[in-house]
């Protein structure tokens, strides 16, 4: 995906014919907050991922991958980290999995 998570939500909303107000109601948000999420001025709340997956009939595992990849990419970008950061992060994930943490 070459779009932010907010842009992804906006694309899903428009492709499925929902207005901002309609989708906001389904996600228990007000339309102003959803607009800010879609325009990358506010982060989507992780606790709403299951609800979002149900609204659009999406695989929750794939949706979580989209969400967390966006989160990680933004942190790396905001902190001006180099590409080695991702390599080291992958190594740390493998280490954590081996320790069953």
Secondary structure, DSSP 8 states (H G I E B T S, - for coil): --S-HHHHHHHHHHHTT--HHHHHHHTT--HHHHHHHHTTSS---GGGHHHHHHHHT--HHHHHHHHHHHHHHHHHHHTT--THHHHHHHHHHHHHHHHT-
